[in-house]
């Protein structure tokens, strides 16, 4: 974010290429690049002259991980898929065919760590699992989209694991399952265990790095993730397309455990409302009813998704409604702090410091892209003191398919001017 650097995951621009890597989509294979010059993101994807750019960043969290890895003896004793001990057997598109993925945000760091490894938060993993394509289909239906590797003991995996995950022993099958050439076909690989520092996860991470396989480590342990998202815990196996096709999308998590954005189907699904603990809903549709009025508090705005529609007039009321439920959230961005204090104070744009209020809000329109995005962005500016530029980047990171229409974007610029006293964002800087 600083020094003129921009964090737009889907922007078609030129970026420096420092090392070639391979990235493959099930229907579209293209070259990629690791970019170590841009700041602020663990993984970004952009189209530049037909090339897929995958940028992996460094994290101070991994300094201690690397220190622990240096002291590990690599005499691996690993179970195969049948539980038998064996030795180490191995040393949604935008119209272009590219699947748009949420960006994994990272704090800046000067510490040198493996260029093939980074960390991911619970919120980021949740949004990856429940993400949708531009056609509205669940991303998880694609078996080449996300590989989750459970690095715990086999008995723990069998008792409960994150949905679609495989046990790490699959890496060392006598059949050569999931070896480096196959692993590099996955768009995203994430390792998790009881702790980010347990021996199994560090050994496997080191091995993947040696094989030049990009991957992420879940920052928290599996127990914490299960506590936050018990509905994503299962004993079942979803390894085939037919199995994955039974899974559905859910609303994207914008602020941890407090603010979600989704579509009309989500808002009409009692399982989703109950699982996420939704207490307040902003319904910005013409046709969809307030189905759960006995248990949920609603704000209904019957407006169409057209550029000439005046949604700006509703933004103070929608922001007040959301704030009455979840309060103000501290998300100080570098741009905002420079504007308010006259100096930079570091990029701290990651959601956090949610108020003590216990309510949970869902904002939805028909598809969860234009009207609902406008309402969420209005709240982030008004209550969280984020500029439109920073709020848009945060929202796009959490829900890649958001796209307010041009009329609503102009209205949001007007609202930003009212909130901050002047415009500090430009329409051309927004990631839509």
N, C-alpha and C positions, 0 to 999 in steps of 0.2 A: 504493500500500500504506500510505503514511503518512497521518496526519491522519484516520484513520477511513475512508479511501478503500478501496473494494473492487474487486478485479479479477476479476469473474466474467463471462466472455463470454456465457453463456447464461442469466443470471439474469433473471427477469421482475420488473423493478422500475421505478421512475421515475427518469429521468435528465434533466439539464438539456439543452435544445435551444438551440443557438446559431446554427445555420444549416441550412436545408433542402437536402438533396441527394436524388437519385433513385437507388434501388437496385432491380434487377429480378432475379427468379428465373424460370427457364424456365416454371414452372407457377404462379408466385405473385408478383404485382407489388405492391409496397407502398412507403410513404414511409419515408424514413430521416432521420437527423440526424447532423451532425458535432458532437462533444462535445469542447470544448477545455479542460474543467475537470478531468476525471479524469486521474489520473497513471498512468504505467507501461505503457501498451499502445499499440502501433502501430495495431492494428485489433481492435475488439471488436464482437460482434453480440449483441443481446439483443432479446427480444420484450417490448414494453410496450404493452398495450392494442391489440394487433394491428399495431403499427408496428415496422418493422425499424430498429434503431439501429446505425449504423456510425460508430465513433469513430476518428478519425485523430489521431495524436500527433506531437510534434516530436522531432527528434533532433539532438544537437550535431554529429553526423557531417555534417549537411547545411549547416552554416554555411559551410564551405569550398566546398561544391558551389555554393551560392548566389553566393559571391564569384566563382567561376569563370564562372558563368552570366552575371553582369553584364558580363563583358568579351567575350562572344561576339557576333560580327556574324551577323545572321540572314539572310545571303544563302545559303540552303540549296541545295546541289547533291546531289540524291538520285536513286538509280536506281529505276525501277519494277520490277514483278515479272519483266519480261523482261530486266532488266539495262540498260535504256536510260536515259541521263541525262535528267532532267527537272527543271523548277523546282519550288519549293514549291507544291503544289496546294491548300494549305489554310492558312488562318489557324487426401443423407442427411438425412433430416428427423427432427424430434422429434414428428411427428404433425401438425404445423401447416402442413406444406409448406415450411418453412424449412430450408435446408441448413445444417448446423452446420459452421463452419470453424474451423481452428486460429487462436488468437489470436497476433498478431505482437507480441512483447514489445519494449519500448523503455526506454532509460534516460531519466530525467527531464531536462528541459532548459528553461531560460528563454529560449533563443534563438528569435527569431521566424523561421520558415521557411515555405515554401509549405504551405498546409493540404491541398494535393492530393498531396503527395509524402512518402514515408518510405522507410526501408531495411528489408531483410530478410536474414536469415542463410542460410547453406547448409543448416543443419539445418531451418530453417523452410520453405525451398523444397522440400526433400526430402519433408517431411511433408505439404505441400500436394499434391504430385504423386501420392503413393502413398495418399492418404486414402480412406476408405470412407464410405458413407452408413450410416444406422441399419439399412437393409435389407441391408447387407453388400456393396453394389455399389460399384465404383470411382467416386469422384467425377469422375475424369478422363473418364469416358464422356460426361459432359455437356459439349457443345461451348461452352456459355455459362458454364462454371465458372471456367476459368483461361486467361488469355491471356498467353503468354510471348513477348516481343519481343526478338529477337537484334539488337543494335545494332552488331555487327561488320561487316566487309566481306562482300559477298555470297559471295565465294570461300571465306571461313572458315566461313560458315554452311553452305554446300553440303558442305564437308569433314566437318563434325560439328557438331551442335547439341543442345541439351537437348530431350528428347523432347516433342513436341507444339508446339514453339515455331515462330514465323513470323519471317521476316526483316523488319526495320523498314521496308523499302521498301513493304510492304503498306499502310502508313499513307498513302502518297501515290500510290496507283494511279490511273490515268486513269479507272477505273471507280468511284472514290470508296469503295473498300473500306476498312472499318475507320475511318471518319471519326467525329467526336465522338459523334454520335447512336448509332452502332453500338457504339462503345467502351464507352459507359455501360451497355450491356446485360450486359457481363461482370462477374462477381462480383469477380474479382481480376485486376489487370494488373501484370505484373512485367517490368521492363527489365533486360537484362544485357549485358555486353560483356567485353572483356579486362580492363577496369578500370572502377570506378565513376566515374572522373574523365575518361574519354575524351570527345572532342568530340561524337561522334554521340549518346551516351547523354545527355549534358547538354543538347544542343540539343533532342532529342526530349522529354526530361523537361520542359524549359521550355515547349515547345509544348503538351504535354498539360496542364500546369498552367494555361496561358492559356485553354485550352478547358474548364477545370474538370473534368478527367478524373482521378479518384483513381488513384494507381499507386504502385508500390514499385520501388526500385533494389536489385539484388542487391549486397550489401556487397563480396563477393569478386569476383574475375574468373572468367570461364568456365573457364579452365584449372584453377584450384583446385577448382571444382565438379566438373569431369570427373575430376580425380584422386581425389576422395573418392567419387564415384558414377559410375564408368565405365559401368555398366549403364544409366544414364539418358542416355547419349550415343548419338546415332543420325544416320544420313544420310537416314532416311525422313521422310515427311510424314504427320502424323496430323490432318488438317484436317476430316474428315467423321466422322459418328457411327459408320459401319461400321468405319473405321480405328481409332478410339479404343476400340471395343468389343473389340479384341484385347488391350488392356492390362489388367493385373491389379494388385491391391493388393500391398503389401509390409508388413512389420512397421514400426511407428512408431518413430522414433529418439528416445529419451528423454534419454540422455547421449551426447554426440558420439562416434560410432564405438565405443561400449563397451556400451551397454544399449539393447535393443530390446524392444518388446512387440507381440505379434501373436496370431493365431488358430492353430487346429490345422492348417489347410491350409498356412499359412506354414511351420510346423515340419516338415511332411512333404515339402516341396518342396526337392529337392537344389539347384536353381538358386539359390533364395533363400539357403539355408544357405551355399553357396559364395560368392555375390556379396557377402554381408555379412560373411563370414569368421567365422561363428558357431563358437565353441569350447565353449560351455557352454549347456545348455538346462534351464530349470525347467519341467517338464511337469505342469501342474495339471489333469489330466483323468482321467476314469474309463476311457475307452475307447480313447484314441489311444496307439499304441506309441512306444517310443523307437527311431526308425527308423535313426538313424546312430550307433549305439553304438560302432562301430569307430573313428570319428574325432571324436566329440563326447562330452563328459562330461555326464551327466544327473543331475538330482535329480527323482525321480518322486513326486508326491503325488496319490494316488487319492482325491479328495474330490469330492462333488457341489456344485453351485452352489445351495445352499439356506441361508436365513438361520440355521437352527439348527445347521448344520455348524460344527465348531470348527476354523477355519483359524488362529486366533490362536496356538494351541499350536505351529504350524509356523513362525511368523514369525522367531523367533531363528535357526532352522536355515536357512531360505531366505535370510535376510539374510547369514548367514555364508557360504553357498555363493556368492552373487553377489559378496560382498566378497572372497572368496578368489580370484576371477577378475579383477576389475577394481579392487579396492582401495577406498579411500575417495575420494570426490569432494568438492571444496570448493564448496559451494553455500550460502553464508551468506545467509539471508533476514533482512529487517528484524525480523520478528516473533521469530525465533529469537535474533538477537543482542540484542534488547531483553530477552528472557527470561533469557539467559545472563549479559549484562553490565550489565543494569539501565539501559541507555540505547540510544537509536537510533543507528545508524551508517550509515544509507543503505541503499537497496534494491539488493542485488546478487544477485538470484535467478536470473539466467540461468545455465544449465549452463556449466561451464568447469573448468579446472584438474583435468582427469582425471589419475589416477595414471599412473605409468610402466608399469604392467602392460599387456600387449598382448593379453589375452584379450578375447573379445566374448561377451556373454550375451544370449540370447533367453528371455524369460518368456512363456509362452503358456498359455491354457486353450482352451476350445472356440471361443468367439467373440472372445476377446481383450478382454473387457469387465469382468467381475466378479472372478473368482478371480485372474487374472493381475494385475489392477490392485491388488488387496489385497496381493499379494506385492511388487510394485514400490513401493507406498507404504510398506510395512514397511521395505524397504531404504533408501529415501530418508530416513526418520525415523532409523533406527538408525545407518546408516553416514555419511549426509550431514548429520545434525543439522538436518533440516528439520522444522518443525512439520507436523502433518497437514494443516492449512489451506493452508500454502504448497506442500507436496508435491502436494496435490490440484490446486491451480491449475496448477502446472508440468505435471503429467501431463495435465490436461484441455487445456492449450494444445497439447501434442504429439500427443495422440490424443483428439479430441473425442467419440468414441463410448464412452469408458470410463464404467462405471456399476456400482460394487460394490453388491451387495444390502444392504439395511438392516442385516441381521445382521452382515455383514462390516464395515460402517462402525462399528457399535458396538464390534466387536472391535478395530478400528484405534484408536478413541478410548482403549480400555483399554491398547493397546500404547503409545500416545503417553504415557500417564501413567507407564508403566513406564520409558520411555526418558528422559523429562524430569523425572520426580518429581512431576508434576502435569499436569492437562490445560490446554493453552493454546489449544485449538481448540474450536469448538462445532459440533454436527451441522448446525445451520442455516446455518453459514458455508461449508459444503462445496459445490462446484459440481456436484453430482450430482442 
